[in-house]
Amino acid sequence: MSSILALVTLLASTVVAQGSSTVSMSAMSMSGVATNTAPVAGTPTSGASGGLMTVHVIKAGNQAGGLVFEPNSVTANVGDMVQFQFYPKNHSVAQSNFANPCMPIQMSDAAAAANAFYSGFMPTDRMGQLTYTIQVKDTNPIWFYCSQGKHCQNGMVGAINP
Ligand SMILES: *[C@@H]1O[C@H](CO)[C@@H](O)[C@H](O)[C@H]1NC(C)=O
């Protein structure tokens, strides 16, 4: 948890320095799955193998319109699913890294491009019905952010296994 708190603090203190960056998302690969059905947190889901898998739910935004991921840090095992459930207004989730938390990971790490995830924008006025789900492939830290406007610079970042 300490590194995510440090990152959020860092972002809050560098809003001006970050400036605005316009990024073309069209080239990003989409390794996750977007659906509009939302499993309940912690409910085992039948996987392709017929086994049970754990789904960690992260809210992108919240009922109050906050620029947050809730929770902003989860611990997941290899093979677990992480499902982002979108709240108003128009958020996204894109993979980044700790060094460059508000830009697509492939901009600073070309080798990551093939597996980088990006949900696309999820405009909605509903509460967590739009979802985007990824599978955790290893235990390395996975950082992500909302690519909408200045949401990331305002703290809308999170991590899996930070
Ligand atoms: C959502 O945000 C994206 C990026 O800013 C924008 O292009 C799109 O028009 C927005 N969608 C809606 C419905 O507001």
Ligand as a Chemical Component Dictionary entry (heavy atoms), coordinates in Angstrom:
data_LIG
# 
_chem_comp.id                   LIG 
_chem_comp.type                 NON-POLYMER 
_chem_comp.pdbx_formal_charge   0 
_chem_comp.three_letter_code    LIG 
# 
loop_
_chem_comp_atom.comp_id 
_chem_comp_atom.atom_id 
_chem_comp_atom.alt_atom_id 
_chem_comp_atom.type_symbol 
_chem_comp_atom.charge 
_chem_comp_atom.model_Cartn_x 
_chem_comp_atom.model_Cartn_y 
_chem_comp_atom.model_Cartn_z 
_chem_comp_atom.pdbx_ordinal 
LIG C1 C1 C 0 -15.709 10.325 -23.445 1  
LIG O1 O1 O 0 -14.412 10.876 -23.408 2  
LIG C2 C2 C 0 -13.728 10.816 -24.652 3  
LIG C3 C3 C 0 -12.326 11.350 -24.443 4  
LIG O2 O2 O 0 -12.313 12.594 -23.846 5  
LIG C4 C4 C 0 -14.485 11.615 -25.692 6  
LIG O3 O3 O 0 -13.821 11.526 -26.938 7  
LIG C5 C5 C 0 -15.889 11.077 -25.812 8  
LIG O4 O4 O 0 -16.633 11.902 -26.705 9  
LIG C6 C6 C 0 -16.570 11.052 -24.448 10 
LIG N1 N1 N 0 -17.871 10.430 -24.583 11 
LIG C7 C7 C 0 -18.985 10.988 -24.116 12 
LIG C8 C8 C 0 -20.253 10.264 -24.394 13 
LIG O5 O5 O 0 -18.983 12.032 -23.465 14 
# 
loop_
_chem_comp_bond.comp_id 
_chem_comp_bond.atom_id_1 
_chem_comp_bond.atom_id_2 
_chem_comp_bond.value_order 
_chem_comp_bond.pdbx_ordinal 
LIG C1 O1 SING 1  
LIG C1 C6 SING 2  
LIG O1 C2 SING 3  
LIG C2 C3 SING 4  
LIG C2 C4 SING 5  
LIG C3 O2 SING 6  
LIG C4 O3 SING 7  
LIG C4 C5 SING 8  
LIG C5 O4 SING 9  
LIG C5 C6 SING 10 
LIG C6 N1 SING 11 
LIG N1 C7 SING 12 
LIG C7 C8 SING 13 
LIG C7 O5 DOUB 14 
# 
